Amino acid sequence: MARDMVPVLKRCRSLGLEPQYLGIHKESKRKQIRGTRKKSEYGLQLTEKQKAKFIYGVLEKPFRNYFAKASQMKGQTGENLMVMLETRLDNVIFRLGFARTRKEARQIVGHKHVSVNGKTVNIPSFLVKAGDVIEIREKSKSSAHFKEILEATGAIAVPEWLECDKENLKGTVAALPLREQIDVPVNEMLIVELYSK
């Protein structure tokens, strides 16, 4: 399996991204950048695509597949793409506060700790739908690992489109998110322009 092994804070610096969007609360040591050239239109579009891929932990080929699906759906392609990325199971686990980072959420899903509507799912890219009930499996609930996670993520607000029961490690997708509810600093229109060339 291909993995992105680039140091996270270094990558955040190069993309001009705050590490908090990834669930990392370390301070990025910002270096004073002098004499940087203005980015071309293509450079700006590429940076937005790389930001989206990096935030959600998606590689190039799956990202291209998401874009192809989003362009066939009704509505605006950019919004459809962001909603699809946001409703990935690993991202939903992160948003519910059952993981500190999206990478940890991906690992939790991959290790079969999560069930969707009562069935165990170990595919991080599984797309949840409105009404789905996401739960940490009974065997895993009592582990000290999840208690640590809940202590760390207790103050983090759960988005409006999700309902969360932290005591029982259970969440429900109340509705699919709207673009305004997705607090990710990505301009999806530039990604659409990039792929439509």
PyMOL commands that set and color helices and strands:
alter all, ss='L'
color gray80, all
select helices_A, chain A and resi 8-15+19-22+41-56+60-72+77-86+89-96+102-110+138-141+144-153+179-181+188-195
alter helices_A, ss='H'
color red, helices_A
select strands_A, chain A and resi 114-116+119-120+133-136+162-165+170-173
alter strands_A, ss='S'
color yellow, strands_A
deselect
rebuild
show_as cartoon
